[in-house]
């Protein structure tokens, strides 16, 4: 039977392969949307300072990096129908553990969160990259847009829960149940193929040595992850502690950021293939820097929310454009994406303790200023990016 241009079997099969992926990444984003608003209550419950929280974030990132370096390459011959839902289920267990754990298990739970993050960022991006190459549709943009939509629903729900004085642990448990539900959906999806068919390398970063062109998307994603990930964990504290915003107001401001990411990624999905990754990345970096600067200088929660909206819209296409540069750079997308994501996560090893230390010794405004500086790195890497990488011979 001939395969259609739209994909293997036409529109119904395309939807059956992509919708569960989008739902999975939505639940991933929703977890972090809940977290960015509820982290203050989590800190108070376990008696964590900003510096200690920063160290825990570093541990989380180290666990994610270790997973992508040594774990993901050993699993890449598993069917994506198994590896994708297993990745989501891992973070689901971690989310429920955050809600139920005693303080003595905080470290172990953050390690589990890191493992889940590492697996999700490899296997869901691998699956999406496969679909994008197969269908010539902007699946990676849709995937990352769904993450932003999850941030919207998570932050909005968390703000509403705290306004109603509902225990923050209920929100974290609910995020875990959503992850588990999407894991079950992906277990039934029509994508029964291994992440890679070639030889399995010892470490995923070996792809950077074999394909040096991957360094540009890797560094681009590093700065994108640093900015977006730091917003996921520090912006709520900045609004609630530095500006004195309520949980509902902080949730609304983060919804502006995540909502702009969502809308921007839907918009970018229409124009990325025309603009090219290089222009997309440069524009994202400049716009993100302008919005972030306004947010750091303002004393008004409303103005900061508007600045977050600008920042989110500008930053929306940067990370998906960075991942899209992988196409044509290598014949092994699983190792390539794992390598790119691994480099991206290295920013979370050194930045959380640095930002936590700055927040404790100066203030959260200074920590936010450091986050904004990372947008300049996005712009610079865009100058060196190729919109259409040459195919490896």
N, C-alpha and C positions, 0 to 999 in steps of 0.2 A: 504494500500500500504506500503511495507517495505521501511524503510529508509536506504540509502546507508551509508557505512562506511565513505565516504568523507563528509557527512553532510546531512542535510534534503533535499533530492532530487537530489544530485549530483552536479557536477561542475557549471552548469549555476546558480543554486540557491545560491551556495556558493559565486559566484562572485557578484550576485545581492545583497547579504547581506553585503559583505565586502567592495566592491569598493566605495560605497557612504560614508562609514565610513572613509576610507582612504582619500577620497577627502575632507571630512569635517575637518579632522585633518591637512591635507595639508594646507587648507585655514587658519586654526588657526596658524600654523607655519609661513605662509606667512605674516600674520598681524605683527607678532613680527619681521620678517625679514625686512619688511618696516620700522618698528619703530626704530630698532637699528641703522639704517643709518640716518633716518630723525629726530631723537630726538634732535639733535643740533639745527636744524632750528626751531623746536617746542619750545625749550627753549628760543631762541632769540626772537621769535614772542611774547611770553608771559612774557618775562623778568624773567625767573626762574633760580635761582642759583642751584648748584648741591645739596646743602642741602635741598632746597625746593622741588626739584625733588624727592629726597630720601623720604621725608615725604609723597609726593603724591603716591609713590610706596607702602609705608606702608599702606596708606589708601586703595589703590587698593587691597592689600593682605587681609586686614581686611574684606573688602566687600566679597572677594572670600571665606574666612573662614566662615563668617557668613552664606553665601549661602550654603556651604557644611554642616555646623553644623545643621542649622535649616530649610533651604529651601529644600535641596535635599531629606531628608527623607520624607517630606510631599508630594513630587511629585513622589515617587518611584512606586506608583501603576498606574501612567499614562503609556500609551503605549510608548515604546521606539521610535516608529514612530512619536510620538508627542514631547517627551522630548528632543530627539537628535536635530531635526531641530530647536526647540525653543531656545535651548542653542546657536546654531550657529547664529541664527537671532539676539539674544541679543547682541553678540559681534559685529555683522555687524552694528547694529544701533550705538553702541559706537564708532566704527571706523569712521563712517561718521561724528559723532558728534565731534570727535577730529579734523577733518578737517574744520568744519564749526563753531564751538563754539566761542563765545567771551571769553576773559580771565576770566570774572566773573563766568563762568560756568565750569572752568577747574576741580574744585573739584568734582562736580556732575558727570562729564563725566568719571573721573577716577574711581568713585564708580561703574558706569555702566560697565566699562571695567572689573572691579573685579568680578561683578556678572556673566558676560558672561564667564570669565575664570573659575570660580568655577563650573558653570553648565557644561561646556564642559569637564573639567577634571573628573567630576563624570560620566556623562552619556555616553560619547564616550568610556571611559575606561570600564564601565560596559558592554556596547554592545560588545566591542572587547573581553572582558574576556569571555562573553557568547559564542562567536563564537570560541574562542580558546579551551574552554572546550568541545564544541560540536564536533568540527572537528579534534581536536588534532593537529592543525597547529599553528605556532607561530604568531597569529594574532596581539597580543600586540606588538611584535617586528615590524611587518609591520606598525602598526598604528603609533608608535613613529618614525619609519623611514620616514613616510609620513610627519610628523611634521618637521623633519629636511630638507626634500626636499622643503617644503614650505619656510623655512628659506633661502635656496639657491635662490629660485626664487624671494622671496621678497627683499633680500639684493641686489641681482644683478640688479633687476629692479630699485630699489631705487637709487643705485649708478649711473645707466645710466640716470635716470631722473634728478638728480642733476648735472651731467656732462653736460647735455643739458640745464641746468638752468631752468628746469620746476618746478613750485611751488610744495613744499613738500605736500601741502594739497591735490593735485591731487592723489599722491601716497597713502595717507591714505584713501581717498574715494574709490580708486580702490580696496584696501584690503577689505573694507567693502562690496563692490559689489561681490567679490569672495566668501566671507563668506555667503552672501545671496543666491548666486547661489547653493552652496553646501547644504545649508539648504533646498532648494527646492528639490534637488535630494534625500536627506535623508527622506523627507516627503513621498516619493513614494517607499521607499525601502521595501523589504519583511522581516520586523522584527516587527510584530505586537504583542508584548507581554510586560507585565509590567516589570519594573526594578527589582521588588521583589514581591513575593507572600505572604510573611509572615507579621507579625505584624509590624507596623511602629513605630520606636522608636522616642522619643522626639528629641534626638540629635544623629547625626551619630557617634560621638566619643564613644557612649556607647558600640559600637562593641569592642573597645579596652579593656573595662572592662570585657566584656563577653568572649572575645577571646584574652587572653594576648599574644599569639604567634604573633599577628598582630603588636606588637611594633617593631619587627625587620624590617619587610618591611617598616613600617612607618618612622623609623629613617633613613633607607637607602634612601628612597624617599626624605626625608627632605634635606639631603646633596646633592642629585642629583639635586633637584629643585633649591637649592641655587646656585650651580655652573652653571647649564645650564641657569637658569633664570637670574642670574647676568650677564652672558655673553650676553644674549639678550638685556640687558639695559645699560651695562657699557662698553662693549668692543669697541663699535663704538666711544664713547666719548674718551676712552683711546687712540685709534688710531688717531683720528682727532685732539684732543687737546694736548695730551702728546707727541705724536710722529710727529705731524704735517702732517699726511697723508691726501690726498684728499678724497672726498666722494667716488670716484671710487675705490681708493686703499683700503679704509676701507671696502667698500663693497666686494672687492675681498678677503680680509683677513677673513671677516666673512663668505663668501661663502666657504672658505677652511674649517672653523670649522663646519658649518652646512652641507656641502657636505660630510665631513668625518663622521659626525653623521649618515647621510643617508646611505652611503656605509657600514659603520660599522654595522648598524642595520640590513641591508640586510644580511651581513655576519654572524652576531650573530644569525639571524633567522635560519640559517642552523646548528649551533653548540650548541645553548643554551640548548636544551634538552639533548645533550650528555655531555656537560661540567657541567651542573647544575648551579643553580642560585648562589650558594656560590662562586665557583671559578670565575664565570663571574664577580661578584661584586668586588671581591678582585683585579682581574687583571685590571678592569676598574679604580678603585681608584688609584692604583700605576701608571698606564700609564698616567692618567689625571694629576696627581701631577707632573710627569716629564715634560710633555708638558707645563703645566702652569708655572712652574718655569723658563723654557727657555723663555717664552713669557714675563715674568716680568723682567728678567735680560737683555734682548736684547734692543738695540737702533734702530735696523733695522726693517722697516715694512715688508720686505721680510722674515726675520728670524721669526718675530712674526707670520706671516701668516703660515709658515711651522710648528711652534710650535702649533698654533691653530689647524692645520690639525691633528697633533699627539694627541692633547688633545681631539678633537672631536671623533676621531676613538676609542680611549681608553675608553671614557665616553659613547659611543654609546649604550651599552647594559645594563648599570647600572640601569636606571629607569625602563625599561620594565622588567628586572629581578626582581627588587624589587616588582613591581605590580604582577608578576607571583607567588610570594610567597604567595599571598592571597589564591590561590587555595588550598583547603584542610584545611585551617585554620578556616573556617566558612561556614555555609550553607546559608548565606545572603550576596552575593557578592556586592550588591548595597551599603549597610551600611559599609561593610568592605573597599571597595575601597574609599568611601567617607571619612571614618576615616583616611585611609592611606594618601589620598590626602590632607586632612585637616591638619594633622601633617606636611606634606611637605610644605604647605603654611605658617606655622608659622615662618619659616626661613625668609620669605619676610616681616614679621612685624618688626623685629628688625634689619635685615641686611641693607635695603636701607637707613634708616637715619644714621646708623653707617658708611656705605660706602660713603654716601654723605658728612658726616662730615669729614671723613678722606680725601676725595678728595679736600674739600675746605681748610682744615687746613694743610695738607701735600701735597699730589698730587694724581693723578689718578693711578700712578704706585703702591703706597702703598695700595690703595683700591683693585687693582687687586691682590696684594699679599695675602690679606685677603681671597679673593675668592679661590685662589689656596689652602690655608690651609684647606678648606672644603673637598678637595679630600681625605685627611687623614681620615676624618670621614666615607667616603664611604668604605675605606679599612677595618676599624675597625668593622663596622657593618657586613661586609661580613664574618668576622671570626666567627660570632655568628649565621649566617643564616643557615637554613636547605635547601638543594637542593630539597628535596621532603618532604614538610610538612606532618605531619600525619593528617589523616582525623578526623574531630571532631566527637565524638560519639553521 
